[in-house]
Amino acid sequence: VWLNRLMASMRETMRVEFSKAMTGYEDKPRESWLFDYPAQVSLAGTQISWTTEVSSSFSRLEEGYENALKDYYKKQIGMLNNLITLLLGSLTKGQRQKVMTICTIDVHSRDVVSKMIFSKIESSFAFMWQSQLRHRWDEFEEDCFANICDAQFRYWHEYLGNTPRLVITPLTDRCYITLTQSLHLIMGGAPQGPAGTGKTETTKDLGRAIGMMVYVFNCSEQMDYKSCGNIFKGLSQTGAWGCFDEFNRITVEVLSVIAVQVKCIQDGIKEKTPNFDFMGEFIPMNPSVGYFITMNPGYAGRAELPENLKVLFRPCAMCVPDLRLICEIMLVAEGFL
């Protein structure tokens, strides 16, 4: 009970900080505003303002002002240069990490706007804009929401600390769409591909983007249906996300039982009941629960997933990322232009 109250007050504190940050955003320049709030709040606030400003640029485009997006693009470059100037100055370790993280996300935001100008996109309903993870602040609900395509997620306000974020590449974007659509359709996500392509990291980064706790479990042949069942029980009661690494190491006999357990949770979410029957036991249900499996196909000693488990997950193929783009953005985030 004490721990649940502690978690609730942590989320409420984060939400209050968000509310303060959003009301104070217009009052001072961004480069001084971001030091007034925790790193997580500053980063999400920056993303909310990006969505708001791009949406208002589209509104001005529709009203006939042709250079609306180009003007915002120039403003973005100016804001990015201000951040780089900050990085070149003297900052504490925590402040430097915060500015570097905002810089990493800002470069991606700038590239998205640049691509939209190049593709001559004039409507906010264009897929190139809809397929981005767009944060917004809802005045009526007094909460933050993240939209991507037709899926919407409430920001979960889990305190994640001052953590670095992944460089967002076209591959990351595509993986985000698949994983968010799978959650929207009440399914699991299954990124698969060779080692070092960022399957687990992308899942963790999506969790960070919407303030969600992601627990990573390394699977092995020793895992039986009882230990997996306990993990699923814990996840569905807390509403956190679970990422099962190297899932196809688990033996086929156990995988077919896991399929029944996952189906139980999916049915529980669809029924929208506060409690659900999990393998003969009634437990509370938190509908924000998500489960992802990462696989490395073509390895010796890996099982092929049974059909009844395959249908519960949406696959997403991951290939080797664009290292040149990643290095470029990382250098910008370190203060190189």
Secondary structure, DSSP 8 states (H G I E B T S, - for coil): -HHHHHHHHHHHHHHHHHHHHHHHGGGS-HHHHGGGS-HHHHHHHHHHHHHHHHHHHHHHHHTT-TTHHHHHHHHHHHHHHHHHHHHHS---HHHHHHHHHHHHHHHHHHHHHHHHHHTT---TTSHHHHTS-EEEEETTTTEEEEEETTEEEE-------S-------HHHHHHHHHHHHHHHTT-EEEEE-STTS-HHHHHHHHHHHTT--EEEEE--TT--HHHHHHHHHHHHHHT-EEEEETGGGS-HHHHHHHHHHHHHHHHHHHHT-SEEEETTEEEE--TT-EEEE-B-TT-TT-----HHHHTTEEEEE-----HHHHHHHHHHHTT--
